[in-house]
Amino acid sequence: MTQSAQRRSAFIIDVLTGEFGASMALDPAAFRRKFRKMAASPFAFYRGSASLFYADQRGDFADDRFLDDRTSRVWIHGDLHAENFGTYMNASGQLVFNVNDFDEAYVGPFSWDLKRFAASVALIGYAKALSDRVISGLVGDFARSYLAELRAIATGGDDAIGSITLDTADGVLLRVLQQARLNTRVELLATQTTIDDYERRFSLGDGVFEVDAVTRERVCAAYEDYLSTRPASAHRLRPVAAHVKDVVLRKGVGIGSAGLPSYNLLLEGHTQALENDVVLYMKQAQVPAVARHVDDERVRGYFRHQGHRTAESQRALQAYADPWLGFTELDGAGQLVAEVSPYAADLDWADVNEPEELTGVLSHLGRAVARMHSVADDESSHDLVDYSTEESIVAAVGDDVDDFVAYLVDFAHAYGVRAREDHQLFVDVFRNGRLPGV
């Protein structure tokens, strides 16, 4: 191993242990599972190592020519890679394809979202054996669509903000929405619950565990506190609704949630008919990776705890979010609470392989990210960002559209190479027992 590879391996170890060390000590088995998933491919490694990505934005990749005082303070997703998009049913009852998973959301440089996404496109393109020229075109399509949508919003105001729905989608994204539309609450309940003595209960096994009476009482108390944090429209439940029927512990939930406790709650639906029951999750929220690299006390002090940050971020960035979305505290730790939606369907990139299809998808996603960045500003109900983000970003880019596109394309290629090399270093570090605590 060369000296530069040794230094990079040591840096990877330092960043990952700094980010996850305390959690690894509590549940090393969960992190062994997480790290084995990350070892599977460069993209899986990239998904699970946002902390490394942001450490690099203050290091080797610190050039951010489009940042100023305002564009450095935009409400961002925080982990905007290609697999964090999918469908949800909004509060108006409309199926929407959009950005999802807001666990890492924070206020920071807008370009960090774009760079993280662009590098993920380079990794996906490489895995599909696409040429560098094609990858450049795909990242360019995303960047131009993003900027064109922002300019339209800056000119037309909120009326220009649209959504990817059954009425506006086409191609691959329309198929994803159509598939989500076929899902039913009955099917979701059948996969997670069973009916015993005329009452529905959670099924156990496969990472789902029964809780004792003391734990159930604590979770239910946290749930009662959560109820007042839902959107005002959600408070009009019928009298039978929201009664807790069962509680279980979930383990092994996703690459990003390793070692964090998560509970599922089964609620009576809006009637006593069993097919209307609702499943919520209550999971401990964590400090977002980007927050370690943003020194802004106003942002840090805005949130009561990480559960509050996650819920408020989702509401800020996702118009008409889940009416069950809220937050609470359990054992002193902030929790995010939301519905396990029957209507969630993710974009499967294995189904999108040809450049023509990929171009259409990435153009749609560029517009979706622009809309996300534009909604949480001076015209929203949140006062953390008190100016127009779309106008600020458009002004920062100015007439240098080609330079802006080239900036993201160059970053995508450079960081794609870095992530592939880091993946190999990580695998060698992990399999040779050099990651302490696991």
Buried (B, 14 or more C-beta within 10 A) or exposed (E): EEEEEEEBBEBBBEBBBEBBBEBBEEBBEBBBBBBBBBBEBBBBBBBBBBBBBBBBBEEEBEEBEBBEEBBBBBBBBBBBBBBBBBBBBBBEEEBBBBBBBBBBBBBBBBBBBBBBBBBBBBBBBBBBEBEBEBBBBBBBBBBBBBBBBBBBBBEEEEEBBBBBBBEBBEBBBBBBBBEBBEBEBEEBBEEBBEEEEEEBBBEEEEEBEEBEEEBBEBBEEBBEBBBEBBBEEBEEBEEEBBEBBBBBBBBBBBBBBBBBBBBBBBBBBBEEEBEBBBBBBBBBBBEBBBBBBBEBEEBEEBBEBBBBBBBBBBBBBBBBBBBBBBBBBBEEBBBBBBBBBBBBBBBEBEEBEEBEEBBBBBBBBBBBBBBBBBBBBEEBEBEBBEEBBBBBBBEBBEEEBEEBBBBBBBBBBBBBBBBBEBBBBBBBBBEEEEBEBB
